[in-house]
Amino acid sequence: MDSNDRLKERYYKVLDSLPDHVFIFSESGIYIDVYGGEENATGFDCKPFIGHSLNDVAPPEMAAQFLSYITKALAENATQVVKYHFANQNMIKLPAEVMPPEELWFEGTIKPLPITENGERTVVWMARNITQRYYLEKQLKKLSETDEMTGVSNRRAFMSYLAKELKKFRRYHVDVSFLMLDIDRFKAINDQLGHQSGDEVIKHVAKLCQLEVREVDYLGRIGGEEFAIILAHTGEDKALEIAERIRESISSASCEVEDYSVNVTVSIGVSQMRTTDDSIKFVLSRADKAMYHSKVTGRNKVTVYSRGLKNSKVNLTSENRIVLRSS
């Protein structure tokens, strides 16, 4: 073996020992060469794909997506970084002896090469297994968006979601309604039973709300004793029905706190998104006014916002007591 052959052998050994897969693709999606991938946990080195096209080894939708990444990298003559995953329903075609892996997430770095193959331009595609990182980031994101006490969305996540729903509404004009709930006489609960008992009441209300909302709805805790719900595909009439159901569910299920059963009620405001809303502050303001009206006119009520709602302030401390029963 001469020195050139030894250099080539060493060169290919280095490439094949790379922890990440490295693919050379033509612009039409043909596998020109495959290297590395020892740590990508696929159980397969992908070398048998050489000479085949993406359409030969991947489901049509995935093949088209991958080809679009290649096309974009070449069209812009710029490196593309993409994330993609393989699950059972979209796994590439593996040999019969290879056990399909669990869902895997990859980060692909696609860079144009100054090389042509059979008259076609080429790219190098480096695929890194980021499954562990992906799920860690997903878990951290969930934790950052979840209210620790109740397990529902926190204020920041809820407001972000509400803003997205408003954008969708302004584009598609599909009914969306909004509920704002406030626990009645919550200060009295804290004062008479302590903050720990207050926390139990908050969790109690959150659980009951979760039982009443649908999968398409979105529940969040946006303040100390204040919750909000986005009702998808829902007009005011239906929103009123849902709000009444939530109110009745809470008022009829006492919260067990230490040696007491606490009768908990909520005041609810209802508002529907409007085509004139260009900010979530308008949706929030209407629901807040309707909720406040429920408070000042007796509590344990649902009010749908209307222009006729009075803004006069009423002293709420006159009935600042809670109903307790011994367990």
C-alpha positions in Angstrom: 0.0 0.0 0.0 1.6 3.3 -1.1 1.4 6.5 0.9 -1.6 7.9 -1.0 -3.6 4.7 -0.2 -2.6 5.0 3.4 -3.7 8.6 3.5 -7.1 7.7 1.9 -7.6 4.9 4.4 -6.9 7.1 7.3 -9.1 9.8 5.9 -12.1 7.5 5.6 -11.4 6.0 9.0 -11.6 9.4 10.5 -14.8 10.3 8.7 -16.5 7.0 9.7 -15.5 7.5 13.3 -17.3 10.8 13.5 -20.0 10.7 16.2 -22.6 12.4 13.9 -23.9 11.2 10.6 -22.5 13.2 7.6 -24.4 12.9 4.3 -23.4 14.2 0.9 -26.6 14.8 -1.1 -27.1 15.9 -4.7 -29.5 18.7 -5.4 -32.1 16.1 -6.5 -31.8 14.3 -3.2 -29.5 11.4 -4.1 -27.3 10.0 -1.3 -23.8 10.5 -2.8 -21.9 9.4 0.3 -22.4 8.7 4.0 -20.0 8.8 6.9 -19.9 8.5 10.7 -23.0 8.3 13.0 -21.6 6.1 15.7 -23.3 8.0 18.5 -26.6 8.8 16.7 -28.3 5.7 18.2 -30.0 4.6 15.0 -28.4 1.2 15.0 -27.6 1.6 11.3 -24.7 3.4 9.5 -26.9 4.4 6.5 -24.2 3.4 3.9 -26.6 1.2 2.0 -28.5 4.4 1.1 -25.7 5.5 -1.1 -26.9 5.8 -4.7 -30.6 5.9 -3.6 -32.8 9.0 -3.4 -34.6 10.4 -0.4 -37.9 9.2 -2.1 -36.5 5.6 -2.0 -35.9 5.5 1.7 -38.2 8.1 3.4 -42.0 8.6 3.4 -43.1 11.0 0.7 -43.9 13.9 3.0 -40.5 13.6 4.8 -38.6 13.2 1.6 -40.2 16.4 0.2 -39.4 18.3 3.4 -35.7 17.2 3.4 -35.4 18.1 -0.3 -36.8 21.5 0.4 -34.0 22.1 2.9 -31.4 21.1 0.3 -33.0 23.3 -2.3 -33.1 26.3 0.0 -29.4 25.9 1.1 -28.3 25.8 -2.6 -30.7 28.6 -3.7 -29.4 30.9 -0.9 -25.9 29.6 -1.0 -26.1 29.6 2.8 -25.9 27.1 5.7 -29.3 26.0 6.9 -29.9 24.6 10.4 -33.1 22.6 10.9 -34.7 20.3 13.5 -36.6 17.2 12.6 -37.6 13.9 14.1 -38.2 10.3 13.3 -41.2 8.5 14.9 -42.7 5.2 14.0 -45.0 6.7 11.5 -42.3 8.5 9.6 -39.2 6.3 10.2 -36.9 5.9 7.2 -36.8 2.5 5.6 -34.4 0.4 7.7 -33.1 -3.1 6.9 -35.2 -5.9 8.4 -32.6 -6.9 10.9 -32.4 -3.4 12.4 -34.9 -2.7 15.2 -36.6 0.7 14.7 -35.5 3.1 17.4 -37.8 5.1 19.6 -38.6 8.6 18.5 -35.4 10.5 17.7 -34.8 14.2 17.3 -32.0 15.6 15.1 -30.5 18.9 14.3 -29.4 19.1 10.7 -26.7 21.5 9.4 -26.9 21.7 5.6 -24.1 23.5 3.8 -23.6 23.9 0.0 -20.4 22.2 -1.3 -18.2 23.5 -4.2 -18.5 20.0 -5.8 -20.8 18.7 -8.5 -21.8 15.0 -8.9 -23.2 13.8 -12.3 -23.8 17.4 -13.2 -25.7 18.3 -10.0 -24.7 20.6 -7.2 -24.2 19.0 -3.8 -24.5 19.7 -0.1 -23.1 18.3 3.1 -25.7 17.4 5.7 -24.5 16.9 9.3 -27.1 15.2 11.5 -26.7 15.4 15.2 -28.9 13.4 17.6 -30.4 16.0 20.0 -33.1 13.8 21.5 -32.0 14.2 25.1 -31.5 17.9 24.7 -34.8 18.3 22.9 -36.8 16.7 25.7 -34.8 18.6 28.4 -35.6 21.9 26.7 -39.2 20.9 26.3 -39.4 20.0 30.0 -37.7 23.3 31.0 -40.1 25.2 28.7 -43.1 23.5 30.3 -41.8 24.3 33.8 -41.2 28.0 32.9 -44.8 28.3 31.6 -46.6 26.4 34.4 -48.0 27.8 37.6 -46.2 25.7 40.3 -49.1 25.7 42.7 -52.0 24.6 40.4 -50.2 23.0 37.4 -52.1 25.3 34.9 -50.5 27.9 32.7 -48.9 30.9 34.4 -49.6 34.5 33.6 -46.8 34.9 31.1 -47.6 31.8 29.1 -51.4 32.6 29.2 -50.9 36.1 27.9 -48.6 34.9 25.1 -51.2 32.3 24.1 -54.0 34.9 24.2 -52.0 37.2 21.9 -51.6 34.3 19.4 -55.3 33.5 19.6 -56.1 37.2 18.9 -53.9 37.1 15.8 -55.6 34.0 14.6 -59.0 35.5 15.3 -58.2 38.7 13.3 -57.1 36.5 10.4 -59.8 33.8 10.3 -62.7 35.4 12.2 -63.6 32.2 14.1 -65.4 32.9 17.4 -63.2 33.0 20.5 -64.5 33.9 23.9 -62.7 34.8 27.1 -63.6 34.2 30.8 -62.1 35.9 33.8 -62.7 34.3 37.2 -62.0 35.7 40.7 -62.5 33.8 43.9 -65.0 35.6 46.1 -63.9 36.8 49.6 -60.5 35.3 49.1 -58.9 37.8 51.5 -61.2 36.6 54.3 -60.1 33.0 53.6 -56.5 34.0 54.1 -57.2 36.2 57.1 -59.4 33.7 58.9 -57.8 30.4 57.9 -54.2 31.3 56.9 -52.4 31.5 53.6 -51.9 27.7 53.4 -55.6 27.2 53.5 -55.9 30.0 50.8 -53.5 28.0 48.7 -55.7 24.9 49.0 -58.7 26.9 47.9 -56.8 28.1 44.8 -55.9 24.5 43.9 -59.4 23.4 44.5 -60.8 26.0 42.0 -58.1 25.2 39.5 -59.0 21.5 39.5 -62.7 22.1 39.1 -62.0 24.5 36.2 -59.9 21.8 34.5 -62.7 19.3 34.8 -65.2 21.7 33.1 -63.1 23.1 30.2 -62.6 21.2 26.9 -59.3 20.1 25.4 -59.4 22.9 22.9 -59.7 25.5 25.7 -56.8 27.1 27.6 -56.8 27.7 31.3 -54.4 29.9 33.2 -53.8 31.5 36.6 -53.2 35.1 35.9 -53.2 36.5 39.4 -53.2 35.5 43.1 -56.8 34.2 43.1 -57.7 35.1 39.5 -58.0 32.6 36.6 -58.8 33.1 32.9 -60.0 30.8 30.2 -59.8 31.1 26.4 -62.7 29.3 24.8 -61.9 28.3 21.3 -64.7 28.3 18.6 -67.1 29.7 21.1 -69.5 32.6 20.8 -70.9 34.6 23.8 -74.0 32.4 24.2 -72.0 29.2 24.5 -69.4 30.9 26.6 -72.2 32.0 29.1 -73.3 28.3 29.3 -69.8 27.2 30.1 -69.2 29.9 32.6 -72.4 29.1 34.4 -71.4 25.4 34.5 -68.1 26.4 36.0 -69.7 28.7 38.6 -72.2 26.0 39.6 -69.5 23.3 39.8 -67.4 25.5 42.2 -70.3 26.7 44.3 -71.6 23.2 44.8 -68.3 21.6 45.8 -67.0 22.8 49.2 -63.2 22.8 49.7 -62.0 20.7 52.6 -59.4 22.7 54.5 -58.0 21.2 57.7 -61.1 20.7 60.0 -63.4 22.8 57.9 -65.4 22.7 54.7 -65.2 26.1 53.0 -68.0 27.1 50.6 -66.1 28.6 47.7 -67.7 30.8 45.0 -66.4 32.7 42.1 -67.4 35.8 40.1 -67.0 35.5 36.4 -66.8 38.0 33.5 -67.4 36.9 29.9 -66.2 38.7 26.7 -66.0 37.7 23.1 -63.1 38.8 20.8 -64.0 41.5 18.4 -62.7 42.5 15.0 -61.9 45.9 16.4 -59.5 44.4 19.0 -55.9 45.1 18.0 -54.5 44.3 21.4 -55.3 41.8 24.1 -55.8 44.7 26.6 -59.2 45.3 25.1 -60.3 41.7 25.6 -58.9 41.7 29.2 -60.5 45.0 30.0 -64.0 43.9 28.9 -63.8 40.6 30.8 -62.4 42.4 33.9 -65.3 44.9 33.9 -67.8 42.1 33.5 -66.2 40.2 36.4 -66.2 43.2 38.6 -69.9 43.8 37.9 -70.5 40.2 39.1 -68.6 41.1 42.3 -70.4 44.3 43.1 -73.9 42.9 42.3 -73.7 40.0 44.7 -70.8 37.7 43.8 -71.2 34.0 42.7 -72.5 35.4 39.4 -71.6 35.4 35.7 -71.8 38.6 33.7 -71.4 39.0 29.9 -69.8 42.3 29.0 -72.0 45.0 27.5 -71.6 48.7 27.1 -74.4 49.2 29.6 -72.4 47.9 32.6 -72.0 50.5 35.3 -68.5 51.4 36.4 -69.6 52.7 39.8 -67.5 51.4 42.7 -69.2 49.5 45.5 -67.7 48.8 49.0 -66.9 45.1 48.9 -65.8 44.9 52.5 -69.3 44.9 54.0 -69.7 41.2 53.3 -66.1 40.2 54.0 -66.8 36.9 55.6 -66.7 33.3 54.5 -69.0 30.3 55.2 -67.4 27.5 57.1 -68.8 24.1 58.2 -67.0 21.7 60.5 -65.9 18.6 58.7 
